[in-house]
Amino acid sequence: MSRAEFQRVAPPQLMAEVRMYETAEGGLESAAQPGWTCPVMTETSKPLVGWDALPLLRDTPLHPGETRELGFVFLSGDAAVRALREAGRFFLWEGRFIGEGRVID
């Protein structure tokens, strides 16, 4: 099963309100497609420590400048979920910070 197929049916480990930065703010040049992954981090200062995340986009691309409630699945599972819930917020990374999230569940 591909990541795109998996994320269509996977139950979320965490729910967050995600705001993608506009391209002019350093965000993505184009929409993230279903199956896209990225590290998420609780801090923007070095050393950067993060967790590999699969945003559950289902069948809808995520565009620069968009805000949406999303589920997430993490490669490191509960360890990532605990850290992100404790922090209450996180930042999405793709060579630079491209968005941020607020944990809602």
C-alpha positions as CSV (number, residue, x, y, z in Angstrom):
1,M,0.0,0.0,0.0
2,S,1.4,3.4,-1.0
3,R,1.6,6.3,1.5
4,A,-1.1,8.1,-0.5
5,E,-3.4,5.0,-0.1
6,F,-2.5,4.5,3.6
7,Q,-3.2,8.2,4.5
8,R,-6.7,7.9,3.0
9,V,-7.7,5.3,5.6
10,A,-5.3,5.7,8.6
11,P,-6.8,6.8,11.9
12,P,-5.1,9.9,13.2
13,Q,-2.7,9.8,16.1
14,L,-3.1,13.5,16.6
15,M,-5.3,16.3,15.3
16,A,-4.1,19.8,14.7
17,E,-5.2,23.1,13.0
18,V,-2.4,23.6,10.4
19,R,-1.6,26.9,8.8
20,M,0.6,26.6,5.7
21,Y,2.7,29.7,5.1
22,E,2.2,31.6,1.9
23,T,4.9,31.1,-0.7
24,A,6.1,34.7,-0.2
25,E,6.5,33.9,3.6
26,G,8.8,31.0,2.8
27,G,6.0,28.4,2.3
28,L,5.8,25.7,-0.4
29,E,5.9,26.7,-4.0
30,S,2.9,24.5,-4.8
31,A,0.4,22.4,-3.0
32,A,1.4,19.3,-0.9
33,Q,-0.2,16.2,-2.4
34,P,-1.8,13.3,-0.6
35,G,1.0,11.0,0.6
36,W,3.4,14.0,1.3
37,T,5.4,13.7,4.4
38,C,7.5,16.2,6.4
39,P,9.3,16.5,9.8
40,V,7.5,18.5,12.5
41,M,9.3,20.3,15.3
42,T,8.3,22.0,18.5
43,E,11.0,24.7,18.3
44,T,12.5,26.8,15.5
45,S,15.9,27.2,17.2
46,K,18.9,24.9,16.8
47,P,19.5,22.2,17.4
48,L,16.4,21.2,15.3
49,V,14.8,18.1,16.7
50,G,11.7,16.7,14.9
51,W,9.5,13.8,14.2
52,D,8.6,12.3,10.7
53,A,4.9,13.1,10.1
54,L,2.4,12.0,7.6
55,P,-0.4,14.6,7.4
56,L,-3.7,12.9,6.6
57,L,-4.7,15.0,3.5
58,R,-7.0,12.2,2.4
59,D,-7.9,13.3,-1.2
60,T,-7.4,17.0,-1.0
61,P,-4.0,18.8,-1.6
62,L,-2.8,21.3,1.0
63,H,-2.1,24.7,-0.6
64,P,0.3,27.5,0.5
65,G,-1.6,30.0,2.6
66,E,-4.3,27.4,3.6
67,T,-5.5,26.7,7.1
68,R,-7.1,23.3,7.8
69,E,-7.8,20.8,10.5
70,L,-5.7,17.7,9.8
71,G,-5.0,14.3,11.4
72,F,-1.4,13.2,11.6
73,V,0.4,9.8,11.8
74,F,4.0,9.6,13.1
75,L,6.8,7.2,12.3
76,S,7.9,7.3,15.9
77,G,4.3,6.9,17.1
78,D,3.4,7.7,20.7
79,A,6.8,9.4,21.5
80,A,6.0,12.1,18.9
81,V,2.4,12.4,20.0
82,R,3.4,12.9,23.6
83,A,6.0,15.6,22.8
84,L,3.7,17.5,20.5
85,R,0.7,17.4,22.9
86,E,2.9,18.6,25.6
87,A,4.2,21.5,23.5
88,G,0.7,22.3,22.1
89,R,2.1,23.6,18.8
90,F,4.6,22.6,16.2
91,F,6.3,23.7,12.9
92,L,6.4,21.9,9.6
93,W,9.7,21.7,7.9
94,E,10.8,21.1,4.3
95,G,14.3,22.6,4.2
96,R,12.8,25.6,6.0
97,F,9.8,26.2,8.1
98,I,6.7,26.1,5.8
99,G,3.8,26.1,8.2
100,E,2.7,25.6,11.8
101,G,0.2,23.6,13.7
102,R,-1.8,23.9,16.9
103,V,-2.7,20.6,18.6
104,I,-6.5,20.3,19.1
105,D,-6.7,16.6,20.0
